[in-house]
């Protein structure tokens, strides 16, 4: 167990951040699933913009790797582009 006040505070802060990161990551995955399930191009385009922003935010905060975010955005853009209008 931690012996210093600052170490105890760091443990509390890390737990808070871990939960926030987990929530944001899970929410992003849900949006990706929703986007992949859509068949309407207009709806998918709007969703893609949201998901893209979420992925960028996760990559910026190092919750996911920047290359993973780029790969997912690329695949989703391809998916949205292939949808019939």
MOPAC internal coordinates of N, CA, C and O (Angstrom, degrees):
PM7 1SCF
backbone

  N    0.0000 0     0.00 0     0.00 0    0    0    0
  C    1.4577 1     0.00 0     0.00 0    1    0    0
  C    1.5287 1   109.26 1     0.00 0    2    1    0
  O    1.2310 1   121.10 1   -28.32 1    3    2    1
  N    1.3224 1   115.50 1   151.68 1    3    2    1
  C    1.4624 1   121.61 1  -177.80 1    5    3    2
  C    1.5312 1   111.02 1   -68.19 1    6    5    3
  O    1.2310 1   120.99 1   -34.41 1    7    6    5
  N    1.3253 1   115.71 1   145.59 1    7    6    5
  C    1.4627 1   121.00 1  -178.06 1    9    7    6
  C    1.5222 1   113.48 1  -106.21 1   10    9    7
  O    1.2310 1   120.17 1   163.18 1   11   10    9
  N    1.3184 1   117.28 1   -16.82 1   11   10    9
  C    1.4614 1   120.26 1  -176.27 1   13   11   10
  C    1.5232 1   110.97 1  -108.47 1   14   13   11
  O    1.2310 1   121.51 1   -28.70 1   15   14   13
  N    1.3231 1   114.72 1   151.30 1   15   14   13
  C    1.4655 1   119.76 1   179.00 1   17   15   14
  C    1.5254 1   111.14 1   -59.30 1   18   17   15
  O    1.2310 1   121.03 1   138.11 1   19   18   17
  N    1.3290 1   115.63 1   -41.89 1   19   18   17
  C    1.4652 1   120.19 1  -177.84 1   21   19   18
  C    1.5340 1   110.74 1   -65.31 1   22   21   19
  O    1.2310 1   120.58 1   145.17 1   23   22   21
  N    1.3349 1   116.49 1   -34.83 1   23   22   21
  C    1.4665 1   120.39 1   178.95 1   25   23   22
  C    1.5354 1   110.24 1   -68.38 1   26   25   23
  O    1.2310 1   120.82 1   140.99 1   27   26   25
  N    1.3142 1   116.05 1   -39.01 1   27   26   25
  C    1.4736 1   120.12 1   177.37 1   29   27   26
  C    1.5267 1   110.50 1   -63.92 1   30   29   27
  O    1.2310 1   121.53 1   138.34 1   31   30   29
  N    1.3366 1   114.69 1   -41.66 1   31   30   29
  C    1.4575 1   119.80 1   178.64 1   33   31   30
  C    1.5315 1   110.54 1   -64.51 1   34   33   31
  O    1.2310 1   120.61 1   139.52 1   35   34   33
  N    1.3285 1   116.44 1   -40.48 1   35   34   33
  C    1.4607 1   121.19 1   179.07 1   37   35   34
  C    1.5301 1   110.34 1   -62.06 1   38   37   35
  O    1.2310 1   120.24 1   140.16 1   39   38   37
  N    1.3337 1   117.14 1   -39.84 1   39   38   37
  C    1.4682 1   121.18 1   178.39 1   41   39   38
  C    1.5341 1   110.14 1   -61.93 1   42   41   39
  O    1.2310 1   120.83 1   135.82 1   43   42   41
  N    1.3303 1   116.02 1   -44.18 1   43   42   41
  C    1.4799 1   119.93 1   179.18 1   45   43   42
  C    1.5275 1   110.68 1   -64.29 1   46   45   43
  O    1.2310 1   120.58 1   135.51 1   47   46   45
  N    1.3255 1   116.50 1   -44.49 1   47   46   45
  C    1.4706 1   121.00 1  -178.96 1   49   47   46
  C    1.5244 1   110.99 1   -63.88 1   50   49   47
  O    1.2310 1   120.34 1   137.96 1   51   50   49
  N    1.3325 1   116.96 1   -42.04 1   51   50   49
  C    1.4630 1   120.82 1   179.68 1   53   51   50
  C    1.5191 1   111.82 1   -62.37 1   54   53   51
  O    1.2310 1   120.49 1   139.88 1   55   54   53
  N    1.3160 1   116.68 1   -40.12 1   55   54   53
  C    1.4739 1   120.76 1   179.35 1   57   55   54
  C    1.5265 1   110.51 1   -64.92 1   58   57   55
  O    1.2310 1   120.73 1   137.77 1   59   58   57
  N    1.3230 1   116.21 1   -42.23 1   59   58   57
  C    1.4640 1   120.93 1   178.34 1   61   59   58
  C    1.5261 1   110.56 1   -61.23 1   62   61   59
  O    1.2310 1   120.98 1   133.55 1   63   62   61
  N    1.3361 1   115.73 1   -46.45 1   63   62   61
  C    1.4675 1   120.43 1  -179.78 1   65   63   62
  C    1.5205 1   111.57 1   -65.56 1   66   65   63
  O    1.2310 1   120.59 1   141.28 1   67   66   65
  N    1.3478 1   116.47 1   -38.72 1   67   66   65
  C    1.4608 1   120.79 1   179.93 1   69   67   66
  C    1.5314 1   110.36 1   -61.23 1   70   69   67
  O    1.2310 1   120.87 1   135.75 1   71   70   69
  N    1.3281 1   115.94 1   -44.25 1   71   70   69
  C    1.4641 1   119.99 1   179.77 1   73   71   70
  C    1.5230 1   111.73 1   -66.16 1   74   73   71
  O    1.2310 1   120.50 1   139.70 1   75   74   73
  N    1.3281 1   116.66 1   -40.30 1   75   74   73
  C    1.4634 1   120.47 1   178.56 1   77   75   74
  C    1.5247 1   110.38 1   -64.20 1   78   77   75
  O    1.2310 1   120.22 1   134.37 1   79   78   77
  N    1.3360 1   117.19 1   -45.63 1   79   78   77
  C    1.4603 1   121.51 1   178.69 1   81   79   78
  C    1.5155 1   111.31 1   -60.73 1   82   81   79
  O    1.2310 1   120.49 1   137.78 1   83   82   81
  N    1.3258 1   116.66 1   -42.22 1   83   82   81
  C    1.4570 1   121.74 1  -179.74 1   85   83   82
  C    1.5255 1   110.70 1   -62.70 1   86   85   83
  O    1.2310 1   120.93 1   136.23 1   87   86   85
  N    1.3426 1   115.84 1   -43.77 1   87   86   85
  C    1.4631 1   120.89 1   179.56 1   89   87   86
  C    1.5324 1   110.65 1   -62.60 1   90   89   87
  O    1.2310 1   120.49 1   132.48 1   91   90   89
  N    1.3412 1   116.67 1   -47.52 1   91   90   89
  C    1.4628 1   120.53 1  -178.49 1   93   91   90
  C    1.5262 1   111.90 1   -65.54 1   94   93   91
  O    1.2310 1   120.35 1   142.08 1   95   94   93
  N    1.3231 1   116.93 1   -37.92 1   95   94   93
  C    1.4634 1   120.99 1   179.39 1   97   95   94
  C    1.5258 1   110.26 1   -66.42 1   98   97   95
  O    1.2310 1   120.68 1   136.41 1   99   98   97
  N    1.3263 1   116.30 1   -43.59 1   99   98   97
  C    1.4653 1   121.03 1  -179.57 1  101   99   98
  C    1.5321 1   110.43 1   -65.56 1  102  101   99
  O    1.2310 1   120.19 1   138.62 1  103  102  101
  N    1.3221 1   117.25 1   -41.38 1  103  102  101
  C    1.4590 1   122.03 1   178.98 1  105  103  102
  C    1.5290 1   110.28 1   -61.60 1  106  105  103
  O    1.2310 1   120.75 1   137.29 1  107  106  105
  N    1.3202 1   116.16 1   -42.71 1  107  106  105
  C    1.4613 1   120.82 1   179.01 1  109  107  106
  C    1.5242 1   110.70 1   -62.76 1  110  109  107
  O    1.2310 1   120.52 1   136.10 1  111  110  109
  N    1.3352 1   116.62 1   -43.90 1  111  110  109
  C    1.4663 1   120.31 1   178.44 1  113  111  110
  C    1.5298 1   111.05 1   -61.02 1  114  113  111
  O    1.2310 1   120.35 1   142.00 1  115  114  113
  N    1.3289 1   116.94 1   -38.00 1  115  114  113
  C    1.4661 1   121.05 1   178.61 1  117  115  114
  C    1.5310 1   110.53 1   -64.53 1  118  117  115
  O    1.2310 1   120.69 1   138.25 1  119  118  117
  N    1.3239 1   116.28 1   -41.75 1  119  118  117
  C    1.4675 1   120.56 1   178.72 1  121  119  118
  C    1.5250 1   111.12 1   -64.84 1  122  121  119
  O    1.2310 1   120.53 1   141.77 1  123  122  121
  N    1.3325 1   116.60 1   -38.23 1  123  122  121
  C    1.4674 1   120.77 1   178.62 1  125  123  122
  C    1.5236 1   109.53 1   -62.95 1  126  125  123
  O    1.2310 1   120.92 1   136.78 1  127  126  125
  N    1.3278 1   115.84 1   -43.22 1  127  126  125
  C    1.4682 1   121.48 1   179.05 1  129  127  126
  C    1.5373 1   109.84 1   -61.81 1  130  129  127
  O    1.2310 1   121.27 1   137.51 1  131  130  129
  N    1.3253 1   115.17 1   -42.49 1  131  130  129
  C    1.4688 1   121.28 1   179.19 1  133  131  130
  C    1.5349 1   110.31 1   -62.64 1  134  133  131
  O    1.2310 1   120.72 1   137.56 1  135  134  133
  N    1.3303 1   116.24 1   -42.44 1  135  134  133
  C    1.4646 1   121.69 1   179.23 1  137  135  134
  C    1.5198 1   110.87 1   -64.29 1  138  137  135
  O    1.2310 1   120.36 1   134.71 1  139  138  137
  N    1.3209 1   116.91 1   -45.29 1  139  138  137
  C    1.4699 1   120.94 1   179.20 1  141  139  138
  C    1.5220 1   112.20 1   -63.19 1  142  141  139
  O    1.2310 1   120.34 1   152.46 1  143  142  141
  N    1.3256 1   116.96 1   -27.54 1  143  142  141
  C    1.4646 1   121.24 1  -179.01 1  145  143  142
  C    1.5153 1   113.90 1   -85.17 1  146  145  143
  O    1.2310 1   120.06 1   168.70 1  147  146  145
  N    1.3326 1   117.49 1   -11.30 1  147  146  145
  C    1.4631 1   119.96 1  -177.28 1  149  147  146
  C    1.5299 1   111.11 1   -79.86 1  150  149  147
  O    1.2310 1   121.23 1   -32.27 1  151  150  149
  N    1.3322 1   115.26 1   147.73 1  151  150  149
  C    1.4643 1   121.17 1  -179.77 1  153  151  150
  C    1.5211 1   111.84 1  -117.72 1  154  153  151
  O    1.2310 1   120.48 1   173.30 1  155  154  153
  N    1.3351 1   116.70 1    -6.70 1  155  154  153
  C    1.4588 1   122.13 1  -179.30 1  157  155  154
  C    1.5373 1   108.83 1   -95.47 1  158  157  155
  O    1.2310 1   120.53 1   -55.83 1  159  158  157
  N    1.3169 1   116.58 1   124.17 1  159  158  157
  C    1.4685 1   120.32 1  -175.04 1  161  159  158
  C    1.5353 1   112.25 1   -65.31 1  162  161  159
  O    1.2310 1   119.84 1   141.05 1  163  162  161
  N    1.3179 1   117.91 1   -38.95 1  163  162  161
  C    1.4678 1   120.65 1  -178.90 1  165  163  162
  C    1.5279 1   110.34 1   -63.92 1  166  165  163
  O    1.2310 1   120.97 1   134.85 1  167  166  165
  N    1.3243 1   115.75 1   -45.15 1  167  166  165
  C    1.4666 1   120.82 1   179.59 1  169  167  166
  C    1.5391 1   109.64 1   -65.10 1  170  169  167
  O    1.2310 1   120.76 1   137.99 1  171  170  169
  N    1.3263 1   116.15 1   -42.01 1  171  170  169
  C    1.4625 1   121.41 1  -178.71 1  173  171  170
  C    1.5301 1   111.05 1   -64.11 1  174  173  171
  O    1.2310 1   120.19 1   142.73 1  175  174  173
  N    1.3203 1   117.24 1   -37.27 1  175  174  173
  C    1.4630 1   121.40 1   179.97 1  177  175  174
  C    1.5277 1   110.72 1   -63.97 1  178  177  175
  O    1.2310 1   120.97 1   136.45 1  179  178  177
  N    1.3346 1   115.75 1   -43.55 1  179  178  177
  C    1.4698 1   120.51 1   178.72 1  181  179  178
  C    1.5276 1   109.62 1   -65.20 1  182  181  179
  O    1.2310 1   120.77 1   135.15 1  183  182  181
  N    1.3287 1   116.14 1   -44.85 1  183  182  181
  C    1.4671 1   120.96 1   179.24 1  185  183  182
  C    1.5288 1   110.92 1   -62.94 1  186  185  183
  O    1.2310 1   120.32 1   140.80 1  187  186  185
  N    1.3159 1   117.00 1   -39.20 1  187  186  185
  C    1.4696 1   120.98 1  -178.74 1  189  187  186
  C    1.5276 1   110.52 1   -60.79 1  190  189  187
  O    1.2310 1   120.89 1   138.67 1  191  190  189
  N    1.3202 1   115.90 1   -41.33 1  191  190  189
  C    1.4661 1   120.39 1   179.88 1  193  191  190
  C    1.5396 1   110.41 1   -60.63 1  194  193  191
  O    1.2310 1   120.97 1   136.73 1  195  194  193
  N    1.3334 1   115.75 1   -43.27 1  195  194  193
  C    1.4639 1   121.37 1   179.27 1  197  195  194
  C    1.5259 1   110.93 1   -65.30 1  198  197  195
  O    1.2310 1   120.79 1   131.57 1  199  198  197
  N    1.3223 1   116.09 1   -48.43 1  199  198  197
  C    1.4615 1   121.36 1  -178.20 1  201  199  198
  C    1.5214 1   111.08 1   -62.98 1  202  201  199
  O    1.2310 1   120.58 1   138.88 1  203  202  201
  N    1.3081 1   116.49 1   -41.12 1  203  202  201
  C    1.4549 1   121.83 1   179.37 1  205  203  202
  C    1.5267 1   110.70 1   -58.90 1  206  205  203
  O    1.2310 1   121.33 1   135.73 1  207  206  205
  N    1.3159 1   115.06 1   -44.27 1  207  206  205
  C    1.4597 1   120.93 1   178.81 1  209  207  206
  C    1.5309 1   110.82 1   -63.86 1  210  209  207
  O    1.2310 1   120.69 1   137.67 1  211  210  209
  N    1.3411 1   116.28 1   -42.33 1  211  210  209
  C    1.4606 1   120.57 1   179.80 1  213  211  210
  C    1.5269 1   111.22 1   -63.29 1  214  213  211
  O    1.2310 1   120.57 1   137.69 1  215  214  213
  N    1.3322 1   116.51 1   -42.31 1  215  214  213
  C    1.4613 1   120.71 1   179.76 1  217  215  214
  C    1.5300 1   110.79 1   -64.10 1  218  217  215
  O    1.2310 1   120.82 1   138.58 1  219  218  217
  N    1.3304 1   116.04 1   -41.42 1  219  218  217
  C    1.4658 1   119.89 1   178.21 1  221  219  218
  C    1.5238 1   110.82 1   -61.19 1  222  221  219
  O    1.2310 1   120.89 1   139.28 1  223  222  221
  N    1.3177 1   115.90 1   -40.72 1  223  222  221
  C    1.4596 1   120.48 1  -179.24 1  225  223  222
  C    1.5349 1   110.87 1   -65.74 1  226  225  223
  O    1.2310 1   120.61 1   138.08 1  227  226  225
  N    1.3350 1   116.45 1   -41.92 1  227  226  225
  C    1.4637 1   120.20 1   178.53 1  229  227  226
  C    1.5321 1   110.98 1   -64.18 1  230  229  227
  O    1.2310 1   120.65 1   140.12 1  231  230  229
  N    1.3314 1   116.36 1   -39.88 1  231  230  229
  C    1.4605 1   120.53 1   179.72 1  233  231  230
  C    1.5314 1   110.29 1   -67.57 1  234  233  231
  O    1.2310 1   120.64 1   140.62 1  235  234  233
  N    1.3128 1   116.39 1   -39.38 1  235  234  233
  C    1.4604 1   121.02 1  -179.69 1  237  235  234
  C    1.5330 1   111.09 1   -62.06 1  238  237  235
  O    1.2310 1   120.84 1   142.73 1  239  238  237
  N    1.3335 1   116.00 1   -37.27 1  239  238  237
  C    1.4658 1   120.84 1  -179.33 1  241  239  238
  C    1.5237 1   112.64 1   -89.98 1  242  241  239
  O    1.2310 1   120.31 1  -171.54 1  243  242  241
  N    1.3375 1   117.01 1     8.46 1  243  242  241
  C    1.4649 1   122.71 1   179.04 1  245  243  242
  C    1.5256 1   113.92 1    60.37 1  246  245  243
  O    1.2310 1   120.22 1  -151.86 1  247  246  245
  N    1.3242 1   117.18 1    28.14 1  247  246  245
  C    1.4604 1   120.40 1   173.57 1  249  247  246
  C    1.5258 1   107.71 1   -76.23 1  250  249  247
  O    1.2310 1   120.95 1   140.46 1  251  250  249
  N    1.3384 1   115.79 1   -39.54 1  251  250  249
  C    1.4686 1   121.06 1   171.56 1  253  251  250
  C    1.5248 1   107.19 1  -125.98 1  254  253  251
  O    1.2310 1   120.78 1   -18.71 1  255  254  253
  N    1.3159 1   116.11 1   161.29 1  255  254  253
  C    1.4633 1   120.72 1  -179.55 1  257  255  254
  C    1.5309 1   109.46 1   -73.21 1  258  257  255
  O    1.2310 1   120.61 1   -32.73 1  259  258  257
  N    1.3325 1   116.45 1   147.27 1  259  258  257
  C    1.4667 1   120.47 1  -177.31 1  261  259  258
  C    1.5261 1   111.97 1   -62.08 1  262  261  259
  O    1.2310 1   120.00 1   146.60 1  263  262  261
  N    1.3401 1   117.61 1   -33.40 1  263  262  261
  C    1.4638 1   120.24 1   178.65 1  265  263  262
  C    1.5221 1   111.46 1   -69.49 1  266  265  263
  O    1.2310 1   120.65 1   144.68 1  267  266  265
  N    1.3258 1   116.36 1   -35.32 1  267  266  265
  C    1.4696 1   120.01 1   177.66 1  269  267  266
  C    1.5234 1   109.41 1   -64.61 1  270  269  267
  O    1.2310 1   120.58 1   137.64 1  271  270  269
  N    1.3245 1   116.50 1   -42.36 1  271  270  269
  C    1.4629 1   120.83 1   178.45 1  273  271  270
  C    1.5319 1   109.62 1   -61.74 1  274  273  271
  O    1.2310 1   120.63 1   136.17 1  275  274  273
  N    1.3236 1   116.39 1   -43.83 1  275  274  273
  C    1.4634 1   121.15 1  -179.33 1  277  275  274
  C    1.5293 1   110.82 1   -63.70 1  278  277  275
  O    1.2310 1   120.42 1   137.23 1  279  278  277
  N    1.3361 1   116.80 1   -42.77 1  279  278  277
  C    1.4638 1   120.90 1   179.48 1  281  279  278
  C    1.5278 1   111.43 1   -63.67 1  282  281  279
  O    1.2310 1   120.75 1   136.22 1  283  282  281
  N    1.3261 1   116.16 1   -43.78 1  283  282  281
  C    1.4585 1   119.39 1  -179.83 1  285  283  282
  C    1.5269 1   111.11 1   -65.56 1  286  285  283
  O    1.2310 1   120.46 1   137.15 1  287  286  285
  N    1.3298 1   116.73 1   -42.85 1  287  286  285
  C    1.4667 1   120.12 1   178.53 1  289  287  286
  C    1.5175 1   110.65 1   -61.25 1  290  289  287
  O    1.2310 1   120.61 1   139.08 1  291  290  289
  N    1.3174 1   116.43 1   -40.92 1  291  290  289
  C    1.4609 1   121.41 1  -179.95 1  293  291  290
  C    1.5285 1   111.07 1   -62.88 1  294  293  291
  O    1.2310 1   120.60 1   132.08 1  295  294  293
  N    1.3234 1   116.46 1   -47.92 1  295  294  293
  C    1.4635 1   120.69 1  -179.77 1  297  295  294
  C    1.5225 1   111.52 1   -63.47 1  298  297  295
  O    1.2310 1   120.73 1   140.09 1  299  298  297
  N    1.3300 1   116.20 1   -39.91 1  299  298  297
  C    1.4667 1   119.60 1  -179.88 1  301  299  298
  C    1.5210 1   111.14 1   -69.55 1  302  301  299
  O    1.2310 1   119.84 1   143.34 1  303  302  301
  N    1.3296 1   117.91 1   -36.66 1  303  302  301
  C    1.4673 1   121.67 1   177.65 1  305  303  302
  C    1.5103 1   109.45 1   -63.38 1  306  305  303
  O    1.2310 1   120.54 1   139.31 1  307  306  305
  N    1.3298 1   116.57 1   -40.69 1  307  306  305
  C    1.4492 1   122.03 1   177.98 1  309  307  306
  C    1.5319 1   110.28 1   -63.03 1  310  309  307
  O    1.2310 1   121.17 1   137.84 1  311  310  309
  N    1.3269 1   115.37 1   -42.16 1  311  310  309
  C    1.4647 1   121.44 1   179.53 1  313  311  310
  C    1.5293 1   110.74 1   -62.47 1  314  313  311
  O    1.2310 1   120.64 1   132.81 1  315  314  313
  N    1.3349 1   116.38 1   -47.19 1  315  314  313
  C    1.4652 1   121.51 1  -178.67 1  317  315  314
  C    1.5250 1   109.51 1   -65.57 1  318  317  315
  O    1.2310 1   119.86 1   140.13 1  319  318  317
  N    1.3239 1   117.88 1   -39.87 1  319  318  317
  C    1.4563 1   121.69 1   179.05 1  321  319  318
  C    1.5196 1   113.35 1   -64.48 1  322  321  319
  O    1.2310 1   120.83 1   149.55 1  323  322  321
  N    1.3297 1   116.01 1   -30.45 1  323  322  321
  C    1.4753 1   120.20 1  -177.63 1  325  323  322
  C    1.5277 1   112.61 1   -82.19 1  326  325  323
  O    1.2310 1   120.01 1   166.56 1  327  326  325
  N    1.3321 1   117.58 1   -13.44 1  327  326  325
  C    1.4735 1   120.20 1  -179.51 1  329  327  326
  C    1.5275 1   110.31 1   -66.54 1  330  329  327
  O    1.2310 1   121.39 1   -38.47 1  331  330  329
  N    1.3123 1   114.94 1   141.53 1  331  330  329
  C    1.4719 1   119.72 1   177.82 1  333  331  330
  C    1.5255 1   109.55 1   -77.24 1  334  333  331
  O    1.2310 1   120.44 1   -38.65 1  335  334  333
  N    1.3029 1   116.77 1   141.35 1  335  334  333
  C    1.4626 1   121.66 1  -177.25 1  337  335  334
  C    1.4746 1   114.04 1   -71.84 1  338  337  335
  O    1.2310 1   120.10 1   180.00 1  339  338  337

